[in-house]
Amino acid sequence: MPTCIVTGSGGLIGSESARHFCGLGYRVLGVDNDLRSYFFGASASTAAVTARLVEDFDGFETVDADIRDRERIESLFAVHRPDLVIHCAAQPSHDWAAREPHTDFGVNAVGTLNLLEAARRHCPDSPFVFTSTNKVYGDRPNQLPLVELATRWELPEDHRWYGGIDLEMPIDRCTHSLFGASKAAADLLVQEYGRYFDMPTVCFRGGCLTGPQHAGAQLHGFLAYLMKCAVSGTPYTVFGYGGKQVRDNIHAADVVGAFQAFADAPRAAAVYNLGGGRRSNVSVLEAIATCEEIAGRPLAYELSDEARVGDHQWWISDLSAFEADYPGWSQTAGIEDVLREIHDHNAERWLAGVAPC
């Protein structure tokens, strides 16, 4: 039986990965110490998700470990020598990173280094999948010649990146936020281990990754938290850009499908932008309107003039590089599909005041 280590296995992409690879017959070791509850409070805890994985899958084993603990990670890899590594653990918030920069960098950058070095020593031929972020580009996208429309900012149709931003966008000389900087450091480390040591590594620079299992919080998990506010009547604050900022959103199952495609045919030091692309993108105002329609009630929100540091005014991913290398992969869900799934999976629980699981 092949072994897969999934870090952040209680989170959105980690739990989806655990389910997927358990379903394929892998023994999955889920590394998660529920730091999310420390970052965002008890309502964002991953403990219930982890308990459900243990209950549902005989092949899933939970490992309470911190990826910053170099010796613990080294020992885990030495004992199990995994056939596949999926690294999803992270501190994921712009705003939170500025509160505790050492924690943010320790988790995102140093933790990634610990995993890479353990993989190099004990399973250098096993695919190493890293969930990076489009925040490695900093606020560079905000320099694009955006046009203000009724409900969104948009690029002119004749612009080279109208169909989505590709890997040619530079990451230097712009504001990243401390979160963006720590993730960029991790991203470069993953590439370097792939190139320098000829290891099969990949960085997926994700846009907004979402799905029904997302424990949305005010500082992270845009669509899930927006729907939660609509259902529960919680006021929502939109930070900057008149609520017209655009995000592409991709379903967690489609993200894990990309992981599977890479694991089946790995490359050294691969990098891809991965998001909803032109098929699945939405502005905040457009998402609010869709949430209101699905929830059947208005969402109370206010607009703040102050944008978050390093935040994107417009982002749509160019998926063509990954689609060219892995033509068997395709998206299965769009914005409305995702929002309806989030609502149907969580609405009763939110109304009852119970955290999602």
C-alpha positions as CSV (number, residue, x, y, z in Angstrom):
1,M,0.0,0.0,0.0
2,P,1.5,3.4,-1.0
3,T,1.9,6.0,1.7
4,C,1.0,9.7,1.3
5,I,1.9,12.4,3.8
6,V,-0.6,15.3,3.7
7,T,0.3,18.4,5.8
8,G,-2.6,20.6,7.0
9,S,-4.9,17.6,6.6
10,G,-7.6,19.2,8.6
11,G,-7.9,22.2,6.3
12,L,-9.8,22.6,3.1
13,I,-7.3,21.3,0.5
14,G,-5.6,19.0,2.9
15,S,-8.8,17.2,3.9
16,E,-9.9,17.0,0.3
17,S,-6.5,15.5,-0.5
18,A,-6.8,13.0,2.3
19,R,-10.2,11.8,1.2
20,H,-9.1,11.6,-2.4
21,F,-5.9,9.5,-1.9
22,C,-7.5,7.3,0.8
23,G,-10.1,6.6,-1.9
24,L,-7.3,5.5,-4.2
25,G,-6.0,3.0,-1.7
26,Y,-3.2,5.1,-0.2
27,R,-2.3,5.0,3.5
28,V,-2.6,8.7,4.3
29,L,-0.7,10.2,7.2
30,G,-2.4,13.5,8.0
31,V,-0.1,16.0,9.7
32,D,-2.1,18.7,11.5
33,N,-1.9,20.4,14.9
34,D,-4.9,22.6,14.5
35,L,-3.0,25.9,14.4
36,R,-6.0,27.3,12.5
37,S,-7.9,27.6,15.7
38,Y,-4.9,29.7,17.1
39,F,-4.9,31.8,14.0
40,F,-8.7,32.4,13.6
41,G,-10.4,31.2,16.8
42,A,-12.3,28.2,17.9
43,S,-14.9,28.4,15.1
44,A,-12.1,27.8,12.6
45,S,-10.8,24.7,14.3
46,T,-9.9,21.7,12.1
47,A,-10.4,19.2,14.9
48,A,-13.8,18.1,13.8
49,V,-12.6,17.6,10.2
50,T,-9.7,15.4,11.4
51,A,-12.1,13.3,13.6
52,R,-14.3,12.8,10.6
53,L,-11.4,11.6,8.5
54,V,-10.4,9.1,11.1
55,E,-14.0,7.9,11.3
56,D,-14.5,7.6,7.6
57,F,-11.3,6.1,6.3
58,D,-9.4,3.1,7.7
59,G,-6.4,4.2,5.7
60,F,-6.2,7.6,7.4
61,E,-3.9,8.2,10.4
62,T,-3.7,11.5,12.1
63,V,-0.3,12.8,13.2
64,D,-0.3,15.7,15.7
65,A,2.9,17.4,14.7
66,D,4.1,20.9,13.9
67,I,6.0,21.3,10.7
68,R,8.3,23.8,12.4
69,D,9.6,20.9,14.5
70,R,12.5,19.8,12.4
71,E,13.4,16.6,14.3
72,R,9.8,15.4,14.4
73,I,9.4,15.9,10.6
74,E,12.7,14.2,10.0
75,S,11.7,11.2,12.1
76,L,8.3,10.9,10.4
77,F,9.9,10.8,6.9
78,A,12.6,8.4,8.0
79,V,10.1,5.9,9.4
80,H,7.5,6.1,6.6
81,R,9.4,7.1,3.5
82,P,6.2,8.4,1.7
83,D,5.5,7.7,-1.9
84,L,3.8,11.1,-2.2
85,V,4.0,14.4,-0.2
86,I,1.2,17.0,-0.4
87,H,2.1,20.1,1.6
88,C,-1.0,22.2,2.4
89,A,-0.1,23.4,6.0
90,A,0.2,27.2,6.1
91,Q,-0.6,30.4,7.9
92,P,-2.9,31.7,5.2
93,S,-3.8,35.3,6.1
94,H,-2.4,38.7,5.0
95,D,-3.6,40.4,8.1
96,W,-2.7,37.8,10.6
97,A,0.9,37.6,9.3
98,A,1.6,41.1,10.4
99,R,0.5,40.2,14.0
100,E,3.2,37.5,14.4
101,P,5.8,37.7,11.6
102,H,8.0,35.0,13.2
103,T,5.1,32.6,13.4
104,D,4.0,33.3,9.9
105,F,7.5,32.8,8.5
106,G,8.2,29.8,10.7
107,V,5.1,28.0,9.5
108,N,5.2,29.0,5.8
109,A,8.9,29.1,5.0
110,V,10.8,27.2,7.7
111,G,8.2,24.5,7.8
112,T,8.4,24.0,4.1
113,L,12.2,23.8,4.3
114,N,11.9,21.1,7.0
115,L,9.6,19.0,4.7
116,L,11.8,19.4,1.7
117,E,14.9,18.4,3.4
118,A,13.2,15.4,5.0
119,A,12.0,14.4,1.6
120,R,15.4,14.8,0.0
121,R,16.9,12.6,2.6
122,H,14.3,9.8,2.7
123,C,12.2,9.9,-0.5
124,P,13.8,12.1,-3.1
125,D,12.0,10.4,-6.0
126,S,8.5,10.9,-4.5
127,P,6.4,13.7,-5.9
128,F,6.3,16.8,-3.7
129,V,3.2,19.0,-4.2
130,F,3.2,22.4,-2.6
131,T,0.1,24.7,-2.3
132,S,1.7,28.0,-3.1
133,T,-0.3,31.2,-3.7
134,N,-0.8,34.0,-6.3
135,K,0.3,36.3,-3.5
136,V,3.9,35.5,-4.5
137,Y,3.2,38.2,-7.2
138,G,2.5,40.8,-4.5
139,D,0.3,43.7,-5.5
140,R,1.9,43.7,-9.0
141,P,-1.5,42.9,-10.6
142,N,-2.8,46.3,-9.3
143,Q,-0.5,48.0,-11.8
144,L,-2.6,46.6,-14.6
145,P,-4.7,49.1,-16.7
146,L,-8.0,48.1,-15.0
147,V,-11.3,49.6,-16.1
148,E,-14.1,50.1,-13.6
149,L,-17.4,48.5,-14.6
150,A,-20.7,48.5,-12.8
151,T,-19.9,45.5,-10.5
152,R,-16.2,44.8,-11.1
153,W,-12.8,45.9,-12.2
154,E,-11.8,44.4,-15.5
155,L,-8.9,44.3,-18.0
156,P,-9.5,45.4,-21.6
157,E,-10.2,42.4,-23.8
158,D,-7.1,43.1,-26.0
159,H,-4.8,43.0,-23.0
160,R,-2.3,40.1,-23.0
161,W,-3.6,38.9,-19.6
162,Y,-7.3,39.3,-20.2
163,G,-7.6,35.5,-20.3
164,G,-5.6,35.2,-17.1
165,I,-2.2,36.1,-15.6
166,D,0.6,33.7,-16.6
167,L,4.0,33.0,-15.0
168,E,5.7,35.9,-16.9
169,M,4.4,38.3,-14.3
170,P,7.4,39.4,-12.2
171,I,7.4,39.1,-8.4
172,D,9.9,41.8,-7.6
173,R,9.6,45.5,-6.7
174,C,6.1,45.4,-5.3
175,T,4.3,45.0,-1.9
176,H,3.7,41.4,-1.0
177,S,2.4,41.6,2.6
178,L,4.5,39.5,5.1
179,F,2.3,36.5,4.2
180,G,3.1,36.9,0.5
181,A,6.8,37.2,1.4
182,S,6.8,34.0,3.5
183,K,5.0,32.1,0.8
184,A,7.3,33.4,-1.9
185,A,10.3,32.1,0.1
186,A,8.6,28.7,0.4
187,D,7.7,28.7,-3.3
188,L,11.4,29.4,-4.3
189,L,12.6,26.7,-1.9
190,V,10.3,24.1,-3.5
191,Q,11.6,25.1,-7.0
192,E,15.2,25.1,-5.9
193,Y,15.0,21.6,-4.4
194,G,13.5,20.5,-7.7
195,R,16.2,22.1,-9.8
196,Y,19.3,21.7,-7.5
197,F,18.5,18.1,-6.4
198,D,16.4,17.0,-9.4
199,M,13.4,16.2,-7.3
200,P,9.9,16.0,-8.6
201,T,8.4,19.2,-7.1
202,V,5.6,21.4,-8.1
203,C,4.3,24.8,-6.9
204,F,0.6,25.4,-7.5
205,R,0.2,29.2,-7.2
206,G,-3.5,29.2,-6.2
207,G,-6.0,31.9,-6.5
208,C,-9.0,31.5,-4.1
209,L,-9.3,27.8,-3.3
210,T,-12.8,27.0,-1.9
211,G,-15.4,24.4,-1.3
212,P,-18.1,23.1,1.1
213,Q,-15.6,22.0,3.7
214,H,-14.0,25.5,4.0
215,A,-14.2,26.8,7.6
216,G,-14.4,30.4,6.4
217,A,-13.1,33.1,8.8
218,Q,-13.1,36.9,8.5
219,L,-9.4,37.0,7.6
220,H,-9.4,33.9,5.3
221,G,-11.9,31.9,3.2
222,F,-13.7,34.6,1.2
223,L,-16.6,32.7,-0.3
224,A,-17.3,30.4,2.7
225,Y,-17.3,33.3,5.1
226,L,-19.4,35.5,2.8
227,M,-22.1,32.7,2.6
228,K,-21.8,32.2,6.4
229,C,-22.6,35.9,6.9
230,A,-25.5,35.7,4.5
231,V,-27.0,32.7,6.2
232,S,-26.4,33.8,9.8
233,G,-27.1,37.5,9.4
234,T,-23.5,38.5,10.4
235,P,-22.5,41.9,9.1
236,Y,-19.7,41.8,6.5
237,T,-17.0,44.4,5.8
238,V,-15.6,44.7,2.3
239,F,-12.1,46.2,2.3
240,G,-11.3,48.6,-0.5
241,Y,-11.9,48.9,-4.2
242,G,-15.6,49.6,-3.9
243,G,-16.3,45.9,-3.5
244,K,-15.4,45.4,-7.2
245,Q,-12.2,43.5,-6.7
246,V,-12.2,40.3,-8.7
247,R,-11.0,36.8,-7.6
248,D,-11.0,33.6,-9.5
249,N,-12.2,30.7,-7.4
250,I,-11.5,27.0,-7.9
251,H,-13.2,24.1,-6.2
252,A,-11.1,22.0,-3.8
253,A,-11.9,18.8,-5.7
254,D,-10.5,20.4,-8.9
255,V,-7.3,21.4,-7.1
256,V,-6.8,17.9,-5.8
257,G,-7.5,16.6,-9.3
258,A,-4.5,18.7,-10.4
259,F,-2.4,17.2,-7.6
260,Q,-3.3,13.7,-8.8
261,A,-2.4,14.6,-12.4
262,F,1.0,15.8,-11.3
263,A,1.6,12.8,-9.1
264,D,0.9,10.5,-12.0
265,A,3.3,12.2,-14.3
266,P,5.7,14.4,-12.2
267,R,8.3,16.9,-13.4
268,A,11.2,18.5,-11.6
269,A,10.7,22.1,-10.4
270,A,7.3,22.6,-12.0
271,V,5.3,25.8,-11.4
272,Y,1.8,26.6,-12.4
273,N,-0.8,29.3,-11.7
274,L,-4.0,27.5,-10.6
275,G,-7.4,29.1,-10.1
276,G,-10.8,29.4,-11.5
277,G,-9.6,31.2,-14.6
278,R,-12.1,32.8,-16.9
279,R,-14.6,30.1,-16.2
280,S,-14.9,30.7,-12.5
281,N,-14.3,34.3,-11.2
282,V,-16.4,36.8,-9.4
283,S,-16.2,40.3,-7.8
284,V,-17.1,40.7,-4.1
285,L,-20.3,42.6,-5.1
286,E,-21.2,39.9,-7.5
287,A,-20.6,37.2,-4.9
288,I,-22.7,39.1,-2.4
289,A,-25.6,39.1,-4.9
290,T,-25.3,35.4,-5.5
291,C,-25.1,34.6,-1.8
292,E,-28.2,36.6,-1.2
293,E,-30.1,34.8,-4.0
294,I,-29.0,31.3,-2.7
295,A,-29.6,32.1,1.0
296,G,-32.9,33.8,0.3
297,R,-32.1,36.8,2.4
298,P,-30.1,40.1,2.2
299,L,-26.6,40.3,3.4
300,A,-25.7,43.2,5.6
301,Y,-22.4,44.7,4.5
302,E,-20.5,47.9,4.5
303,L,-17.7,49.2,2.3
304,S,-14.4,50.3,3.8
305,D,-12.1,52.6,1.8
306,E,-9.1,50.9,3.3
307,A,-7.8,48.0,1.2
308,R,-5.7,45.3,2.8
309,V,-2.0,45.7,2.4
310,G,-0.8,43.7,-0.7
311,D,-4.3,42.7,-1.7
312,H,-5.2,42.1,-5.3
313,Q,-7.7,44.4,-7.1
314,W,-8.0,41.9,-9.9
315,W,-6.8,38.4,-10.3
316,I,-7.7,35.7,-12.9
317,S,-5.3,32.8,-13.4
318,D,-4.1,31.6,-16.8
319,L,-4.4,27.9,-16.7
320,S,-3.1,27.1,-20.1
321,A,0.4,26.0,-19.0
322,F,-1.0,23.3,-16.7
323,E,-3.7,22.3,-19.2
324,A,-1.0,21.9,-21.9
325,D,1.2,19.7,-19.7
326,Y,-1.8,17.7,-18.2
327,P,-4.6,17.7,-20.9
328,G,-6.6,15.1,-19.0
329,W,-7.3,17.6,-16.2
330,S,-10.3,20.0,-16.4
331,Q,-12.4,22.1,-14.0
332,T,-15.8,20.7,-12.9
333,A,-17.3,23.6,-10.9
334,G,-18.0,27.3,-11.4
335,I,-18.9,30.1,-8.9
336,E,-22.6,29.3,-8.5
337,D,-21.9,25.6,-8.2
338,V,-19.4,26.2,-5.4
339,L,-21.6,28.7,-3.5
340,R,-24.6,26.4,-3.6
341,E,-22.5,23.5,-2.3
342,I,-21.1,25.7,0.5
343,H,-24.7,26.7,1.4
344,D,-26.2,23.3,1.3
345,H,-23.4,21.7,3.3
346,N,-23.3,24.3,6.0
347,A,-26.5,26.3,6.3
348,E,-28.2,24.2,8.9
349,R,-25.1,24.1,11.0
350,W,-24.5,27.8,10.8
351,L,-28.1,28.5,11.8
352,A,-27.7,26.3,14.8
353,G,-24.4,28.0,15.7
354,V,-22.3,24.9,15.3
355,A,-18.8,25.0,13.7
356,P,-18.5,23.2,10.3
357,C,-17.1,19.8,10.2
